[in-house]
């Protein structure tokens, strides 16, 4: 079962994208399930799209779920970054 990592405040491009890329450099974490949450739907959708593009460009099989519901994002998360 893959790890689940939640990002609170994921609408921050610099914070989220850099940490996301760093996690994906570890081969054992390339199938991680990510849950992004933020109060700004616009920013959240933009960052999720950029991160999905990064995954596709690098052949990574992770999954990203983007939600405005913080409780949903952290539910069953192994790690939470805020």
C-alpha atoms as a printed R data frame, in Angstrom:
   type eleno elety resid chain resno       x      y       z
1  ATOM     1    CA   UNK     A     1   0.000  0.000   0.000
2  ATOM     2    CA   UNK     A     2   1.534  3.348  -1.010
3  ATOM     3    CA   UNK     A     3   2.176  6.147   1.418
4  ATOM     4    CA   UNK     A     4  -0.212  9.083   1.569
5  ATOM     5    CA   UNK     A     5   1.272 12.551   1.979
6  ATOM     6    CA   UNK     A     6  -0.966 15.564   2.576
7  ATOM     7    CA   UNK     A     7   0.062 19.136   1.812
8  ATOM     8    CA   UNK     A     8  -1.839 21.859   3.673
9  ATOM     9    CA   UNK     A     9  -1.404 25.176   1.905
10 ATOM    10    CA   UNK     A    10  -0.629 23.408  -1.361
11 ATOM    11    CA   UNK     A    11  -1.598 26.484  -3.378
12 ATOM    12    CA   UNK     A    12   1.876 27.861  -2.717
13 ATOM    13    CA   UNK     A    13   3.788 27.063  -5.893
14 ATOM    14    CA   UNK     A    14   7.288 27.396  -4.436
15 ATOM    15    CA   UNK     A    15   6.650 25.372  -1.266
16 ATOM    16    CA   UNK     A    16   4.581 22.588  -2.774
17 ATOM    17    CA   UNK     A    17   6.325 22.040  -6.067
18 ATOM    18    CA   UNK     A    18   9.835 22.007  -4.594
19 ATOM    19    CA   UNK     A    19   8.948 19.595  -1.796
20 ATOM    20    CA   UNK     A    20   6.914 17.455  -4.201
21 ATOM    21    CA   UNK     A    21   9.861 17.179  -6.602
22 ATOM    22    CA   UNK     A    22  12.234 16.345  -3.736
23 ATOM    23    CA   UNK     A    23   9.981 13.503  -2.559
24 ATOM    24    CA   UNK     A    24   9.759 12.058  -6.050
25 ATOM    25    CA   UNK     A    25  13.556 11.848  -6.377
26 ATOM    26    CA   UNK     A    26  13.440  8.908  -3.949
27 ATOM    27    CA   UNK     A    27  12.675  5.793  -6.045
28 ATOM    28    CA   UNK     A    28  10.779  4.107  -3.180
29 ATOM    29    CA   UNK     A    29   8.393  7.080  -2.953
30 ATOM    30    CA   UNK     A    30   7.486  7.385  -6.624
31 ATOM    31    CA   UNK     A    31   4.122  5.664  -6.120
32 ATOM    32    CA   UNK     A    32   3.079  7.963  -3.254
33 ATOM    33    CA   UNK     A    33  -0.482  9.253  -3.090
34 ATOM    34    CA   UNK     A    34  -0.540 13.040  -2.595
35 ATOM    35    CA   UNK     A    35  -3.461 15.009  -1.195
36 ATOM    36    CA   UNK     A    36  -3.232 18.746  -1.811
37 ATOM    37    CA   UNK     A    37  -5.464 21.182   0.058
38 ATOM    38    CA   UNK     A    38  -5.700 24.966   0.127
39 ATOM    39    CA   UNK     A    39  -8.278 27.715   0.642
40 ATOM    40    CA   UNK     A    40  -7.742 29.027  -2.896
41 ATOM    41    CA   UNK     A    41  -9.242 26.730  -5.544
42 ATOM    42    CA   UNK     A    42  -7.498 28.685  -8.298
43 ATOM    43    CA   UNK     A    43  -4.028 28.275  -6.773
44 ATOM    44    CA   UNK     A    44  -4.687 24.678  -5.758
45 ATOM    45    CA   UNK     A    45  -5.748 23.675  -9.265
46 ATOM    46    CA   UNK     A    46  -2.751 25.446 -10.794
47 ATOM    47    CA   UNK     A    47  -0.225 23.708  -8.526
48 ATOM    48    CA   UNK     A    48  -1.864 20.301  -8.965
49 ATOM    49    CA   UNK     A    49  -1.706 20.729 -12.739
50 ATOM    50    CA   UNK     A    50   1.984 21.713 -12.617
51 ATOM    51    CA   UNK     A    51   2.848 18.758 -10.373
52 ATOM    52    CA   UNK     A    52   0.931 16.337 -12.607
53 ATOM    53    CA   UNK     A    53   2.890 17.678 -15.555
54 ATOM    54    CA   UNK     A    54   6.144 17.097 -13.637
55 ATOM    55    CA   UNK     A    55   5.085 13.511 -12.884
56 ATOM    56    CA   UNK     A    56   4.199 12.824 -16.505
57 ATOM    57    CA   UNK     A    57   7.457 14.312 -17.779
58 ATOM    58    CA   UNK     A    58   9.429 12.036 -15.461
59 ATOM    59    CA   UNK     A    59   7.362  8.860 -15.867
60 ATOM    60    CA   UNK     A    60   6.270  8.809 -12.223
61 ATOM    61    CA   UNK     A    61   3.129  6.856 -11.298
62 ATOM    62    CA   UNK     A    62   2.063  8.833  -8.206
63 ATOM    63    CA   UNK     A    63  -1.452 10.171  -7.757
64 ATOM    64    CA   UNK     A    64  -2.565 13.668  -6.792
65 ATOM    65    CA   UNK     A    65  -5.934 14.534  -5.293
66 ATOM    66    CA   UNK     A    66  -6.699 18.241  -4.891
67 ATOM    67    CA   UNK     A    67  -9.437 19.313  -2.484
68 ATOM    68    CA   UNK     A    68 -10.588 22.357  -0.548
69 ATOM    69    CA   UNK     A    69 -11.602 20.027   2.308
70 ATOM    70    CA   UNK     A    70  -8.679 19.810   4.730
71 ATOM    71    CA   UNK     A    71 -10.168 16.914   6.707
72 ATOM    72    CA   UNK     A    72 -10.492 14.887   3.531
73 ATOM    73    CA   UNK     A    73  -6.891 15.620   2.569
74 ATOM    74    CA   UNK     A    74  -5.387 14.522   5.884
75 ATOM    75    CA   UNK     A    75  -7.635 11.475   6.346
76 ATOM    76    CA   UNK     A    76  -5.388  8.378   6.523
77 ATOM    77    CA   UNK     A    77  -2.285 10.421   5.668
78 ATOM    78    CA   UNK     A    78   1.030  8.977   6.769
79 ATOM    79    CA   UNK     A    79   2.630 12.424   6.679
80 ATOM    80    CA   UNK     A    80   1.245 15.967   6.677
81 ATOM    81    CA   UNK     A    81   3.177 19.036   5.571
82 ATOM    82    CA   UNK     A    82   1.862 22.459   6.485
